[in-house]
Amino acid sequence: MTIQRKRYTEVQITFALRQAESGNSVGEIVQKMGFSEATFYH
């Protein structure tokens, strides 16, 4: 059994980073986008 990894597009990653730059909290961003804070910081 293999673990599936979900890949995020460049657009999704860029969107999340821009949200963080504009002052939104990481917690809010990851909740909206559906991934963990660890993934965000990776």
N, C-alpha and C positions, 0 to 999 in steps of 0.2 A: 504494500500500500504506500503510495507516494503522497506527499503533502503538496497540494496545489498552491502555487504562489500567484497572487493577483498582481498584475503589472498595472501601473498607473501611467497614463499618457503624459507627454511633456506639458500639454495644456493643463491637465489637472494639477500637476506639480507646480507649475508656474502660478496658477490661480491660488493655490494654498499659500505659497510663499508671498505673493503680493498681498493677500489678506493679512498675513502676519506683519508685513511691513507697514500696512495702513493702520495698525493698532489693534486689530482683533486678537483676542486671546487664543493661544494654541488649543486650549480645551474646546472652545467654540468651533474652531476650524475643523478639528478632527472629528468632532461629533457630526457636523454637517456633511463632511466628505466620507465618513464611514471607515476611518482607519485609526490606528492607535497613535498615541503621542510618540512612542518609540519609532514608528514608521516615519512620522513627520521629521524627527530629528536625524534619522538615518540619511 
